[in-house]
Amino acid sequence: YYYTFVVGGSYALYTMLEDPKNIASKNDNDNYPHLYSVGTNKRLIDQAQGLVGYWSFDEGTGTIAYDYSGNNNHGTLYNGPQWVDGKVGKALSFDGVNDYVNCIPSPYLPAGSFSRTIIAWLNQSGYTAGINHIFHYGNGSYNQAFGLAVYNDTKFGAHEWSIYTRYGSVPLNQWIFLAITLSGNTIKKYYQNGTLIAIHTNDPAPNTILNSCKIGTRISPAEYFRGLIDEVRIYNRALSDEEIKALYEVTK
């Protein structure tokens, strides 16, 4: 698992046993009863576990942005976002006027107040509104949507429709890796370039309703993003600090 190999991190080596009883592998204190593990952090989770939406934008042509999580949250391009070279492979360029990607939300996306992680690479070229949406899904009522956005004060954060918490500083015209996690109903963590920069616990628990899903705008199109977006991921669990760091390292 590549995500264990981060400078200063913990490492693990796995091997498959031929012994059908797998006695040793069941008692080595890791997450995998069929694998025998050695190392200092044997509870690392497969980075694909819980991945319920993944838009790599590597198609490079056409009007469909496919969801490679296997959950069919495929997106349709509206009003002409452009295929361009991205941070990893290809990306989409948004003009900040009216273009976006409309995804069909599957029932696998985290709803209610369930744990989640949203990750994206972005290269923002300007501001278009008070809120510049990267990824937004849910329903257009108080507390019923959730997403990742950059604000005109350069901070980024979770946008839950009338609930705004934001931290950090996102510069223009350079690639930035952003991530937010939600756990325990109300605990939000904010990451920039793989580093945890803030923990926020003061907001009410979200009540996300799976009604709509957008990239480059909010769920009722407005507050558009201007710039490049790449490698958008959503998980139905809160990734650990180590996992966030590893995803940054492997895609930077």
C-alpha positions in Angstrom: 0.0 0.0 0.0 1.8 3.1 -1.3 0.2 5.4 1.3 2.3 4.0 4.1 5.5 5.2 2.4 5.7 8.9 3.6 8.8 10.6 4.8 8.8 10.5 8.6 5.8 8.1 8.6 5.2 4.5 9.8 5.8 1.6 7.5 4.3 -1.9 7.1 5.2 -4.9 5.0 2.5 -7.5 4.2 2.8 -11.0 2.9 0.1 -13.6 2.1 0.4 -16.9 4.0 -0.1 -20.2 2.4 -1.2 -21.8 5.7 -5.0 -22.1 5.4 -5.5 -21.7 9.2 -3.7 -18.3 9.1 -3.2 -18.4 12.9 -0.3 -15.9 12.9 -2.1 -13.5 10.6 -5.2 -13.5 12.8 -3.2 -12.5 15.9 -0.9 -9.8 14.5 -3.2 -6.9 15.5 -3.9 -5.4 12.1 -7.1 -4.9 10.0 -6.5 -7.9 7.8 -7.0 -11.4 9.2 -5.6 -13.0 6.0 -2.4 -11.0 6.0 0.6 -11.2 8.3 1.9 -7.7 9.1 5.0 -6.3 10.7 5.7 -2.6 11.5 4.9 0.2 13.9 1.4 1.1 12.6 -0.5 -2.0 11.6 -3.9 -0.3 11.7 -3.5 1.6 8.5 -6.5 1.3 6.2 -6.5 0.7 2.5 -6.8 4.2 1.0 -9.5 3.0 -1.4 -11.8 1.9 1.5 -14.8 4.1 1.8 -14.1 5.9 -1.6 -17.6 6.6 -2.8 -16.9 9.3 -5.5 -13.7 9.9 -7.5 -13.5 12.3 -10.5 -10.0 12.2 -12.0 -11.0 14.3 -15.1 -8.5 12.3 -17.1 -11.0 11.7 -20.0 -9.5 14.8 -21.7 -12.5 15.0 -24.2 -16.2 14.7 -24.4 -19.0 15.9 -22.1 -18.8 13.2 -19.4 -16.7 13.2 -16.2 -16.7 9.6 -15.0 -16.8 8.6 -11.4 -14.0 6.0 -10.9 -15.1 4.9 -7.5 -17.4 2.4 -9.1 -20.6 4.0 -7.7 -21.8 5.7 -10.9 -21.8 9.3 -9.8 -20.9 10.2 -13.3 -21.0 13.9 -14.2 -22.2 15.8 -17.3 -20.3 19.0 -18.3 -22.6 22.1 -18.7 -21.8 25.3 -20.5 -18.4 24.3 -21.7 -15.7 23.7 -19.0 -12.5 22.9 -20.9 -10.3 19.9 -20.7 -6.7 21.0 -19.9 -3.5 19.5 -18.5 -3.9 19.1 -14.8 -2.0 18.3 -11.6 -2.3 14.6 -12.3 -3.1 13.9 -16.0 -6.0 16.0 -17.2 -8.2 18.5 -15.4 -11.2 20.8 -16.0 -10.9 24.5 -16.4 -13.9 26.6 -15.3 -14.6 30.1 -16.4 -16.4 31.3 -13.2 -19.3 32.5 -15.3 -21.7 29.6 -15.7 -19.9 26.3 -16.4 -20.0 23.3 -14.0 -20.3 19.5 -13.8 -23.6 18.0 -12.8 -23.3 14.6 -11.1 -26.0 12.2 -10.3 -25.7 11.5 -6.5 -25.7 7.8 -5.7 -27.0 6.5 -2.4 -23.4 5.7 -1.4 -22.5 9.3 -0.8 -22.5 10.2 2.9 -25.8 11.5 4.0 -27.2 12.9 7.3 -24.4 13.5 9.7 -22.3 10.5 8.7 -18.5 10.8 8.6 -16.9 11.9 5.3 -13.8 13.3 3.6 -13.7 15.6 0.6 -10.4 16.1 -1.3 -9.4 18.1 -4.4 -6.5 19.8 -6.2 -7.3 23.3 -7.4 -5.6 26.1 -9.2 -7.8 29.1 -8.7 -7.3 32.1 -11.1 -9.8 34.5 -9.6 -12.8 35.1 -7.4 -16.3 35.2 -8.7 -18.5 35.6 -5.6 -18.3 35.5 -1.9 -18.1 31.7 -2.1 -16.3 29.8 -4.9 -17.5 26.2 -4.9 -15.2 23.3 -5.7 -17.6 20.4 -4.8 -21.1 20.7 -3.3 -23.8 18.1 -2.8 -27.1 17.7 -0.9 -30.2 19.8 -0.8 -30.7 23.6 -0.9 -31.9 24.2 2.6 -30.3 25.0 5.9 -27.8 22.3 7.0 -28.8 19.9 4.2 -25.8 20.4 1.9 -22.1 19.9 2.3 -19.1 20.8 0.3 -15.7 22.2 -0.2 -15.3 25.9 -1.2 -12.9 28.8 -1.2 -14.1 32.2 0.1 -13.1 35.7 -1.1 -11.1 36.3 2.0 -8.8 33.5 0.6 -9.8 31.0 3.3 -11.3 27.6 2.5 -13.8 25.4 4.3 -16.9 23.4 4.5 -20.0 24.9 3.1 -23.3 23.6 4.5 -25.8 26.1 3.2 -25.9 28.9 5.7 -23.1 27.4 7.8 -19.7 28.7 6.9 -16.4 27.7 8.7 -13.2 28.5 7.0 -9.4 28.5 7.7 -6.1 28.8 5.9 -5.2 30.9 2.9 -5.5 29.8 -0.7 -3.2 31.7 -3.1 -4.2 32.3 -6.7 -2.5 30.7 -9.8 -0.8 27.8 -8.2 -1.9 24.2 -7.5 -3.2 23.6 -3.9 -4.3 20.4 -2.3 -7.3 20.9 0.0 -9.2 18.4 2.2 -11.9 18.5 4.9 -13.1 15.7 7.1 -16.2 15.3 9.2 -16.4 12.8 12.1 -18.4 12.4 15.3 -21.2 14.4 13.7 -19.6 17.8 14.4 -15.8 17.5 14.3 -14.3 19.0 11.2 -10.7 19.0 10.2 -9.1 21.2 7.6 -6.0 20.3 5.6 -3.9 22.3 3.1 -1.1 20.6 1.1 -1.4 17.5 3.3 -1.0 19.3 6.6 -3.7 19.6 9.3 -4.2 23.4 9.9 -7.4 23.5 12.0 -10.0 21.6 13.9 -13.5 23.0 14.3 -16.2 21.6 16.6 -18.7 24.4 17.1 -21.2 23.8 14.3 -24.4 21.8 14.5 -24.3 18.3 12.9 -25.1 18.4 9.2 -28.3 16.7 7.9 -27.1 16.2 4.3 -30.0 15.2 1.9 -28.9 13.4 -1.3 -30.6 15.5 -3.9 -28.0 17.1 -6.1 -24.2 17.0 -6.7 -22.1 19.7 -8.5 -18.5 20.4 -9.2 -17.5 24.0 -9.9 -20.6 25.5 -8.5 -23.1 25.1 -5.6 -26.0 22.6 -6.0 -28.4 25.3 -7.3 -25.9 26.8 -9.8 -24.4 30.0 -8.6 -21.2 31.1 -6.9 -19.1 29.5 -9.6 -15.4 28.5 -9.4 -12.8 30.2 -11.7 -9.7 28.1 -12.4 -8.7 24.4 -12.6 -10.0 21.5 -10.6 -8.5 18.1 -10.5 -8.7 14.8 -8.6 -11.9 15.3 -6.6 -12.6 12.5 -4.1 -15.2 11.9 -1.5 -15.1 9.2 1.1 -17.8 7.9 3.5 -15.3 8.0 6.4 -13.0 10.5 7.9 -9.5 9.8 6.6 -6.7 10.0 9.2 -4.0 12.6 9.2 -1.5 10.1 7.8 -3.9 9.1 4.9 -4.4 12.7 4.0 -0.7 13.3 4.0 -0.1 10.3 1.9 -2.6 11.2 -0.8 -1.0 14.6 -1.0 2.5 13.1 -1.3 1.6 10.6 -4.0 -0.2 13.2 -6.2 2.0 16.3 -5.7 
